[in-house]
């Protein structure tokens, strides 16, 4: 009888969990994943379709947060889904760029490693601090990280700047692998309108990389302090 009751409780928990999977923000997250799968499947075949789908996915990244707040459907699963989708999307784009700009292969992989490590450690330190969101940095020791997450327009500019710059690099890439500087100089000579956008996006991209480094350090400090407190316990 006891085992049967336990099984019934497990079934009830399973049924109760389904609505969370079907929250509107999470449905948007699934749509983002599908858009990215199609986009990266065509990234070397059709630049226009890739750019359109990637941009749509990026816009949906803003929409899922808005719907979560508007519909009161914020969830831990949704937050993790959002971050994983963000990081995988950016990582995949950086891998594509490392292929298109082979002389800068190490540079793009370095950016990928920094992005993944910084955000993963930030998320892990969030759970160690018993917080529900990796954006809860009100007690952060880094004024840059604190201002980044607490001022949405500033964070938005940095995030958009980074993604736009990567997309511009993707669109400017030539058939034969070349360095970023060479491609930029060629686009400058052609007076490509994309160069104007890239100059607007560049500061945001640069700040985001600095934030990633600062975030990596502050998150690592939290992990170390957690270890020290645990070791002090008898």
C-alpha positions as CSV (number, residue, x, y, z in Angstrom):
1,X,0.0,0.0,0.0
2,X,2.8,2.4,0.9
3,X,4.5,1.8,-2.4
4,X,1.3,2.4,-4.3
5,X,0.7,5.7,-2.5
6,X,4.3,6.8,-3.3
7,X,3.7,5.9,-7.0
8,X,0.5,7.9,-7.0
9,X,2.3,10.9,-5.5
10,X,5.0,10.7,-8.1
11,X,2.4,10.7,-10.8
12,X,0.7,13.7,-9.3
13,X,4.0,15.6,-9.2
14,X,4.6,14.7,-12.9
15,X,1.1,16.0,-13.9
16,X,1.7,19.2,-11.9
17,X,5.0,19.8,-13.6
18,X,3.5,19.9,-17.1
19,X,2.0,23.3,-16.9
20,X,5.5,24.8,-16.2
21,X,6.8,23.2,-19.4
22,X,3.9,24.9,-21.2
23,X,4.3,28.4,-19.8
24,X,4.3,31.0,-22.6
25,X,7.9,32.1,-22.0
26,X,9.0,28.5,-22.2
27,X,7.1,27.9,-25.4
28,X,8.9,31.0,-26.8
29,X,12.1,29.3,-25.7
30,X,11.3,26.1,-27.6
31,X,10.6,28.3,-30.7
32,X,14.0,29.9,-30.3
33,X,15.6,26.5,-30.2
34,X,13.9,25.4,-33.4
35,X,14.7,28.7,-35.2
36,X,18.4,28.2,-34.2
37,X,18.5,24.6,-35.4
38,X,17.2,25.7,-38.8
39,X,19.4,28.8,-38.9
40,X,22.6,27.0,-38.2
41,X,21.7,24.2,-40.6
42,X,21.7,26.8,-43.3
43,X,24.5,29.1,-42.1
44,X,26.8,28.1,-44.9
45,X,24.2,27.9,-47.5
46,X,22.0,31.0,-47.1
47,X,23.2,34.0,-45.2
48,X,19.9,35.9,-45.4
49,X,17.8,33.1,-44.0
50,X,20.4,32.5,-41.2
51,X,20.5,36.2,-40.3
52,X,16.7,36.5,-40.3
53,X,16.2,33.4,-38.1
54,X,19.0,34.3,-35.7
55,X,17.7,37.8,-35.3
56,X,14.2,36.5,-34.7
57,X,15.6,34.2,-32.0
58,X,17.4,37.1,-30.5
59,X,14.2,39.2,-30.4
60,X,12.3,36.3,-28.8
61,X,15.0,36.3,-26.0
62,X,13.6,39.7,-25.0
63,X,10.0,38.6,-25.4
64,X,10.2,35.6,-23.1
65,X,11.3,37.7,-20.2
66,X,8.5,40.2,-20.8
67,X,5.9,37.5,-21.0
68,X,7.3,35.9,-17.9
69,X,6.8,39.1,-15.9
70,X,3.5,40.1,-17.5
71,X,1.9,36.6,-17.0
72,X,3.6,35.9,-13.7
73,X,5.1,32.8,-15.3
74,X,8.7,33.1,-14.2
75,X,10.3,29.7,-13.4
76,X,13.7,28.3,-12.6
77,X,13.3,26.0,-15.6
78,X,12.6,29.0,-17.8
79,X,15.6,30.9,-16.5
80,X,17.9,27.9,-17.2
81,X,16.3,27.3,-20.6
82,X,16.8,31.0,-21.5
83,X,20.4,31.1,-20.4
84,X,21.3,27.7,-22.1
85,X,19.7,28.8,-25.3
86,X,21.5,32.2,-25.2
87,X,24.9,30.6,-24.5
88,X,24.5,27.8,-27.1
89,X,23.4,30.3,-29.8
90,X,26.3,32.7,-29.2
91,X,28.7,29.8,-28.9
92,X,27.5,28.3,-32.2
93,X,27.8,31.6,-34.0
94,X,31.3,32.1,-32.7
95,X,32.2,28.6,-34.0
96,X,30.9,29.6,-37.4
97,X,32.9,32.9,-37.3
98,X,36.0,30.9,-36.3
99,X,35.5,28.9,-39.5
100,X,34.9,32.0,-41.7
101,X,37.8,33.9,-40.2
102,X,40.3,31.1,-39.8
103,X,43.3,33.4,-39.1
104,X,41.3,34.6,-36.1
105,X,40.3,31.0,-35.0
106,X,41.9,31.2,-31.6
107,X,40.4,34.7,-30.9
108,X,36.8,33.5,-31.5
109,X,37.3,30.3,-29.5
110,X,38.7,32.4,-26.7
111,X,35.5,34.6,-26.7
112,X,33.5,31.4,-26.7
113,X,35.3,30.0,-23.7
114,X,35.0,33.3,-21.8
115,X,31.3,33.5,-22.4
116,X,30.5,30.0,-21.4
117,X,32.8,30.0,-18.3
118,X,31.6,33.3,-17.1
119,X,27.9,32.6,-17.3
120,X,28.2,29.0,-16.1
121,X,30.1,30.1,-13.0
122,X,27.7,32.9,-12.4
123,X,24.7,30.6,-12.5
124,X,26.5,28.1,-10.2
125,X,27.4,30.8,-7.7
126,X,23.8,32.0,-7.8
127,X,22.6,28.6,-6.5
128,X,25.4,28.5,-3.9
129,X,24.1,31.9,-2.7
130,X,20.5,30.5,-2.5
131,X,19.3,33.1,-5.1
132,X,16.7,32.4,-7.7
133,X,18.2,34.4,-10.5
134,X,21.8,34.9,-11.8
135,X,20.8,38.5,-12.4
136,X,20.4,39.1,-8.6
137,X,23.7,40.9,-8.1
138,X,22.7,43.6,-5.6
139,X,25.4,42.4,-3.2
140,X,28.1,41.9,-5.9
141,X,31.5,43.4,-5.1
142,X,31.9,44.5,-8.7
143,X,30.3,47.8,-9.5
144,X,30.5,47.0,-13.2
145,X,28.6,43.6,-12.9
146,X,26.1,45.3,-10.5
147,X,25.4,48.2,-12.9
148,X,25.3,45.8,-15.9
149,X,22.5,43.7,-14.4
150,X,20.6,46.4,-12.6
151,X,20.3,48.8,-15.6
152,X,18.4,47.0,-18.3
153,X,19.1,49.6,-21.0
154,X,22.8,49.3,-20.4
155,X,22.7,45.5,-20.4
156,X,20.5,45.6,-23.5
157,X,22.9,47.8,-25.4
158,X,25.9,45.5,-24.5
159,X,24.0,42.3,-25.4
160,X,22.6,43.7,-28.6
161,X,25.9,45.3,-29.5
162,X,27.7,41.9,-29.2
163,X,25.2,40.0,-31.2
164,X,24.9,42.6,-33.9
165,X,28.7,42.8,-34.3
166,X,28.9,39.0,-34.7
167,X,26.1,39.1,-37.3
168,X,27.8,41.8,-39.2
169,X,31.1,39.9,-39.2
170,X,29.1,36.9,-40.5
171,X,27.5,39.0,-43.3
172,X,30.8,40.6,-44.2
173,X,32.8,37.3,-44.4
174,X,34.3,36.6,-47.7
175,X,34.3,33.3,-49.6
176,X,38.0,32.8,-48.8
177,X,38.9,32.8,-45.1
178,X,40.5,36.1,-44.1
179,X,41.3,38.1,-40.9
180,X,38.7,40.3,-39.3
181,X,40.8,43.5,-39.9
182,X,41.3,42.7,-43.6
183,X,37.5,42.2,-44.1
184,X,36.7,45.4,-42.1
185,X,39.1,47.5,-44.1
186,X,37.6,46.1,-47.4
187,X,34.1,47.0,-46.1
188,X,35.3,50.4,-45.1
189,X,36.6,51.1,-48.6
190,X,33.3,50.0,-50.0
191,X,31.6,52.4,-47.6
192,X,29.3,49.5,-46.5
193,X,26.4,50.6,-44.3
194,X,27.2,47.6,-42.1
195,X,30.4,49.4,-41.0
196,X,28.4,52.2,-39.4
197,X,26.4,49.6,-37.5
198,X,29.5,47.8,-36.4
199,X,31.0,51.1,-35.0
200,X,27.8,51.6,-33.0
201,X,27.9,48.0,-31.7
202,X,31.6,47.8,-31.0
203,X,31.6,49.6,-27.6
204,X,28.7,47.4,-26.4
205,X,30.6,44.3,-27.4
206,X,33.8,45.5,-25.7
207,X,32.0,46.3,-22.5
208,X,30.3,42.9,-22.5
209,X,33.6,41.1,-22.7
210,X,34.9,43.2,-19.7
211,X,31.7,42.3,-17.8
212,X,32.3,38.6,-18.6
213,X,35.8,38.8,-17.1
214,X,34.5,40.7,-14.0
215,X,31.6,38.3,-13.6
216,X,34.0,35.3,-13.9
217,X,36.1,36.7,-11.1
218,X,33.2,37.6,-8.7
219,X,31.5,34.3,-9.3
220,X,34.7,32.5,-8.6
221,X,35.1,34.5,-5.4
222,X,31.7,33.4,-4.2
223,X,32.6,29.7,-4.9
224,X,35.8,30.1,-2.9
225,X,34.1,31.8,0.0
226,X,31.5,29.0,0.1
227,X,34.4,26.5,0.4
228,X,36.0,28.5,3.2
229,X,32.7,28.7,5.2
230,X,32.1,25.0,4.7
231,X,35.7,24.2,5.9
232,X,35.2,26.3,9.0
233,X,32.2,24.2,10.1
234,X,33.2,21.7,12.8
